[in-house]
Structures are given as C-alpha cells and as structure tokens.
C-alpha cells in the first residue's frame, strides 16, 4: 500500500504520527525493536493498524495497569519475546502533609508536570486521590521528575518512586448530566454540555480543536453515539454514557458524563 493510500485512512493532522509509526514498523521488519512514548488510544489504534499490515512485526501495549488509557508500545520483529521486555514505566507517588492536597485535581498535576518542561508523551495515566496522586511516567525521566517536582498549584509535595504493583488505581469519576436534545449532532451536544452558544462552539470545532474518540473532528454535524468520548480544547472532555430514548415531543434524552 502506498503512502497516499495509507494517508487516505487518517486525518491530515495525523499524517506526521502515521509517518513515525510506519518508520517503527519498517525498522522492526529490519530486526530493530522500538519502545515508544505513551500513546493515546487513537495513536495506539493507528500503530496497531500499521503493524497488522506486516506479517513480520508484532506489537505489545502496556500502560502499567490493564485498563490504562495511555500506553507505551513495543514494536518488534515477530520472533522477539516481548512479554519479557521492560515496559519502561515507573510509578511516582505524590504526597504532602498540607491538607490542601485533597483539593488538587488532574489539571493541577498535569500543569505542574508540563511546567517542568516534561513532554506529555512521557506521562501515562494520572490517578488522583484525596491523599495524593499516583502518576505513571516513562522510566527514562523518572529521576528528573522525582528530583524536580516539589510543588503542585502552590502545594508543596514530596515525590517518590514506588514499585508498579503498588499502584492505587482510581476509577474515572463523572459529573452526570441529563440532556434533552433536538439531535445527536456534535455541535449541539457540545453546546449544551459546556453551556456555550452554538455559534461559539462552531469556531473551535471547525478550527480542529475538538476530538471525538481522540480523533480530530471538524464536522459540526457529526452524530454522536453511545460511548463516544469528546474533548474540546480548553474546556475539558465528556463521554456519552447513554442514549435513553425519545420524548413525546421528539427530543432525545442523553446521559452525559463530564470528566471531573
């Protein structure tokens, strides 16, 4: 399959990652293994698609726990035993005696990480609890992380490395919303979830700042389905938990879960 044929399956903004993933596959065909950074579910799908086109290459995804959203991948020749390879994932525990710790959220920890100059690709899932946070990171930056992360949103913290088996996994928490919508169009539901006018959500959607299931979506009329995860840059993300049926007036009842 030519490069143009491969590109036709993916959004233009994904072509750079497609090129990178194709290179990993090509190198694996030449007996070279690659451990990637953390991939989001869309990137993992693209890489899996390309690996499946080669009979001589295999893939193993690992995010530090079975239901991880962000995962690193080993891309390697088919004869290599990947289960015995180091996944390259380190668990960091963030704690503090400051009682304000329990007020910190995912965004606070993410902001503190990025302020250290650490790239998002080096960070896996972040598990926030009232008594602290467990963060999965690429092992190659774990020491830098441990030595430099001393404050999160004005709360002084301590950072230590723990064995992966001590991960305290936290379930995703949703703020549930019940909507009654005229249709399941992307722009309409985004407008209702974030309480913005339809005109205001059209601009970021058409500008490519909205994603559905981690894939950039520029069509405001795209119908959403149960299970879809939608993110709007700067506003957060939500999941379509359930499409509950149609009212007597012909509107659709939808249960939405906003990520907290």
Steps between C-alpha positions, in 0.01 A plus 500: 500500500641842402546790741208685337274198549599478867444874548149472355390308810609770744446870568769729348606608849575134577734452205811596698427228754415255219845567353664439835306178563575375148870556564484295821334216309756519219787486747344202676489325163877561493540333845499819709271531805349829615348605834270795436396783727150485650233489231141614529230253384484651150878476452493142629229422243705650216812310603307174537351551152845539347650208692217275383605567140835328561531125558848541650425758770326476836374752753455501878320786674542564873385790715591367843155355573248299295253781430755775435394769254852613408745220415855450378559255218774258408520466121730210414581210266252213538759267656574723799341408835345831598341380823849485653595853390509791744184709438695813593234623744568639847246578773541832682311579819420863587417575864493797737407575863318810372125447531451700177630191317149354490379800296742433213363352180632337183559838335709626793735201480518518121586870518778437751645225278500711185654796686809283557549480124390136487323404179148357526615187313721406794204483738242222521185488711464727803308359796384774740388418853419720802827396665721556196559379150657207315650588162634255244797641310764386253782348703765707321368823653397362841809626687469849353134498596570379855770762561316796352129463574471674837188712456154452351277810478675667798488180708845373598524128428734204536563271205624142530534195278289195589487147349234477226303241696427766765300713255178623659270509202214748507186456293407784268248728669226670303273790570180369344275723293156421359439673169198523274629577150344558160760277338827320579709747297844569643457878510165482676613267776831684553300822524268354765776331703716814527209747501634689202308634205499289184692780324776491762559124473502507118823701496720255698344196328567635151849610612588141592496547877244227565559127508260206501658180631841672484455568128478859378148578387421814300146411391250668738218279370671171590248289697629377836447145618484331838852457637656787302760707685507867396763756592495874432831677539497723807162372623563137599340181380187293542361158415162410355397254769156407375247592234182446697225540242269754342254726681138555395613823337755317287811607691773253598593441863875461547703426813840673490797447730735798535847393611574652839 
